[in-house]
Amino acid sequence: MASKAGKPKKPAWVVDKERAKRAAAAETVWLFGLHAVRDALANPAREKLRLVVTQNALDRLGDLHGMTPEVTDPRVFGKEVPLAPDSVHQGAALEVKPLKWGSLSEVALREATGETRPLLVALDRVTDPHNIGAVLRSAEVFGARAVIAPSRHSAPETGALAKTASGALERQPYLRVPNLAEALSQLKQMGFILVGLDGTGEGDLPDLLADLPGRAICLVMGSEGPGMRELTMKTCDHIVRIPFAADFGSLNVSNAAAVALYAASRG
């Protein structure tokens, strides 16, 4: 079929893909808080657009790495920057483009020094930016190569996420993939063992890790309540639990990730 101009009409999927690409190119993120802004300023891979600060924050930020600040009065800061009213911004906000970490294979297979085993974390339907920020922080501490999440069912890169990550967002790859099950299948082909964490698991995580010394591991976790989706769970090689001292014990996803990453990094 041809359009009125005589050119062939593009298929709907091509139009949708081009529209999504334009939207991604136009997307920006406002980071806030002295720590998050300072780390983003120091990150050469981060495309930085605007720096809005109060004089007090400017005095505390240190090196601006070539950015020209827009100094504003604290009383009108909220009008200058589109942040949520409850954002603890400390008088500093930086508009940036989302980071580009490369493909799943590039990040998962990158060379790393000093690690005991290659580690990844995959999060299924974890939408709270504070939880993901905390997971990124733990992932950096325990040497994970990346945190992976689905594009449509996870928290995007936001100021709240960055503030909770306490700088880890600038250094720890956070990959949002179109299809989590497909991404997990790719990791299997790369040699990663997929270890799902769920309260229904029949075995304990430490026992499984002891049987997989040095093997590349991807820890897969779901949100509190619904947990992992059925397809995600079926894609895992093993489903295990974190052992508790009592039957009623439980951890939220960020705490569970910290415990699991510590255990996996020891083997």
VEXMI-912030 format. One record per residue (C-alpha): residue in three letters; x, y, z. Coordinates in steps of 0.5 Angstrom, whole numbers, padded with zeros to 4 digits, always signed. Layout:
// VEXMI-912030
ALAXYZ;...
// end
This chain:
// VEXMI-912030
MET+0000+0000+0000;ALA+0002+0007-0002;SER+0001+0013+0002;LYS-0002+0020-0001;ALA+0005+0022-0003;GLY+0007+0016-0007;LYS+0011+0013-0002;PRO+0010+0006+0001;LYS+0007+0006+0008;LYS+0011+0004+0013;PRO+0009-0003+0017;ALA+0006-0001+0024;TRP+0012-0004+0028;VAL+0017+0000+0024;VAL+0013+0006+0026;ASP+0013+0004+0033;LYS+0020+0002+0033;GLU+0022+0009+0031;ARG+0018+0013+0035;ALA+0021+0009+0041;LYS+0028+0011+0039;ARG+0026+0018+0038;ALA+0023+0018+0045;ALA+0029+0015+0048;ALA+0033+0020+0045;ALA+0029+0026+0048;GLU+0029+0023+0055;THR+0033+0026+0061;VAL+0033+0025+0068;TRP+0034+0030+0074;LEU+0039+0027+0079;PHE+0039+0030+0086;GLY+0043+0031+0092;LEU+0050+0032+0093;HIS+0053+0025+0093;ALA+0049+0023+0087;VAL+0050+0030+0083;ARG+0058+0030+0085;ASP+0059+0023+0082;ALA+0055+0024+0076;LEU+0059+0030+0075;ALA+0065+0026+0076;ASN+0063+0021+0071;PRO+0066+0022+0064;ALA+0061+0017+0061;ARG+0055+0021+0063;GLU+0052+0026+0058;LYS+0050+0032+0063;LEU+0046+0038+0061;ARG+0044+0043+0066;LEU+0047+0044+0073;VAL+0042+0048+0078;VAL+0045+0049+0085;THR+0044+0054+0091;GLN+0050+0058+0093;ASN+0051+0053+0099;ALA+0051+0047+0095;LEU+0055+0050+0090;ASP+0060+0051+0096;ARG+0060+0044+0098;LEU+0060+0040+0091;GLY+0067+0041+0089;ASP+0070+0040+0082;LEU+0064+0041+0077;HIS+0068+0038+0071;GLY+0067+0043+0066;MET+0060+0045+0068;THR+0057+0052+0068;PRO+0052+0052+0074;GLU+0046+0056+0075;VAL+0046+0059+0082;THR+0039+0060+0084;ASP+0035+0062+0091;PRO+0033+0056+0095;ARG+0026+0059+0096;VAL+0025+0058+0088;PHE+0029+0052+0087;GLY+0023+0048+0087;LYS+0020+0052+0081;GLU+0027+0051+0077;VAL+0027+0044+0077;PRO+0022+0039+0076;LEU+0023+0035+0082;ALA+0018+0031+0087;PRO+0016+0036+0093;ASP+0019+0030+0098;SER+0025+0030+0094;VAL+0031+0031+0099;HIS+0035+0035+0094;GLN+0040+0039+0098;GLY+0040+0045+0094;ALA+0043+0041+0088;ALA+0040+0038+0081;LEU+0043+0035+0075;GLU+0039+0034+0068;VAL+0043+0028+0065;LYS+0042+0023+0059;PRO+0041+0016+0062;LEU+0047+0012+0061;LYS+0049+0007+0056;TRP+0052+0001+0058;GLY+0052-0003+0052;SER+0049-0010+0050;LEU+0048-0016+0055;SER+0053-0020+0052;GLU+0059-0014+0053;VAL+0057-0013+0060;ALA+0056-0020+0062;LEU+0063-0023+0059;ARG+0067-0017+0060;GLU+0074-0018+0063;ALA+0074-0017+0071;THR+0080-0017+0075;GLY+0080-0020+0083;GLU+0073-0023+0082;THR+0072-0030+0085;ARG+0067-0032+0080;PRO+0063-0028+0075;LEU+0056-0025+0078;LEU+0050-0022+0076;VAL+0043-0020+0079;ALA+0037-0020+0075;LEU+0030-0017+0078;ASP+0023-0019+0076;ARG+0018-0014+0077;VAL+0022-0010+0082;THR+0019-0003+0081;ASP+0021+0001+0087;PRO+0027+0005+0085;HIS+0029+0005+0093;ASN+0030-0002+0092;ILE+0033-0002+0086;GLY+0038+0003+0088;ALA+0040-0001+0094;VAL+0041-0007+0090;LEU+0046-0003+0085;ARG+0049-0001+0091;SER+0050-0008+0094;ALA+0052-0011+0087;GLU+0058-0006+0087;VAL+0060-0007+0094;PHE+0060-0015+0092;GLY+0063-0014+0085;ALA+0057-0016+0081;ARG+0058-0015+0073;ALA+0051-0012+0072;VAL+0044-0011+0075;ILE+0039-0013+0070;ALA+0031-0012+0069;PRO+0026-0012+0064;SER+0024-0005+0061;ARG+0017-0005+0062;HIS+0016-0008+0069;SER+0022-0005+0073;ALA+0024+0002+0076;PRO+0027+0007+0070;GLU+0033+0011+0072;THR+0031+0016+0076;GLY+0033+0021+0081;ALA+0030+0017+0087;LEU+0034+0011+0085;ALA+0040+0015+0084;LYS+0040+0018+0091;THR+0039+0011+0094;ALA+0044+0008+0090;SER+0049+0013+0093;GLY+0053+0014+0087;ALA+0053+0006+0085;LEU+0049+0008+0079;GLU+0055+0012+0076;ARG+0059+0005+0076;GLN+0055-0001+0076;PRO+0051-0003+0070;TYR+0044-0003+0070;LEU+0041-0006+0064;ARG+0034-0006+0062;VAL+0032-0011+0057;PRO+0026-0012+0053;ASN+0025-0019+0055;LEU+0027-0022+0061;ALA+0026-0029+0060;GLU+0030-0028+0053;ALA+0036-0025+0057;LEU+0036-0030+0062;SER+0036-0035+0056;GLN+0042-0032+0053;LEU+0046-0032+0060;LYS+0045-0039+0060;GLN+0048-0040+0053;MET+0054-0035+0056;GLY+0055-0040+0061;PHE+0052-0037+0067;ILE+0048-0042+0072;LEU+0041-0038+0073;VAL+0040-0039+0081;GLY+0033-0036+0083;LEU+0031-0034+0090;ASP+0024-0036+0092;GLY+0021-0038+0099;THR+0019-0044+0095;GLY+0026-0047+0094;GLU+0027-0054+0096;GLY+0034-0053+0097;ASP+0039-0047+0101;LEU+0043-0042+0097;PRO+0049-0044+0101;ASP+0049-0051+0100;LEU+0048-0050+0092;LEU+0054-0045+0092;ALA+0058-0050+0095;ASP+0057-0055+0089;LEU+0058-0049+0084;PRO+0065-0047+0086;GLY+0068-0041+0081;ARG+0062-0042+0076;ALA+0059-0036+0073;ILE+0052-0034+0077;CYS+0046-0030+0076;LEU+0042-0029+0082;VAL+0035-0028+0080;MET+0030-0025+0084;GLY+0022-0022+0084;SER+0019-0017+0088;GLU+0016-0018+0094;GLY+0009-0021+0094;PRO+0008-0024+0087;GLY+0015-0026+0087;MET+0018-0028+0080;ARG+0013-0029+0074;GLU+0012-0037+0072;LEU+0016-0036+0066;THR+0022-0033+0069;MET+0022-0038+0075;LYS+0022-0044+0069;THR+0028-0041+0066;CYS+0032-0041+0072;ASP+0037-0048+0073;HIS+0035-0048+0080;ILE+0030-0045+0085;VAL+0033-0044+0092;ARG+0032-0040+0099;ILE+0036-0036+0104;PRO+0035-0040+0110;PHE+0032-0037+0116;ALA+0033-0038+0124;ALA+0025-0038+0124;ASP+0019-0040+0120;PHE+0017-0033+0120;GLY+0023-0030+0117;SER+0023-0026+0111;LEU+0027-0021+0107;ASN+0025-0015+0102;VAL+0029-0016+0095;SER+0034-0011+0097;ASN+0036-0014+0103;ALA+0036-0021+0100;ALA+0040-0019+0094;ALA+0045-0016+0099;VAL+0045-0023+0103;ALA+0046-0027+0097;LEU+0051-0023+0093;TYR+0055-0024+0099;ALA+0054-0031+0100;ALA+0056-0032+0092;SER+0062-0027+0092;ARG+0065-0032+0098;GLY+0065-0038+0093;
// end
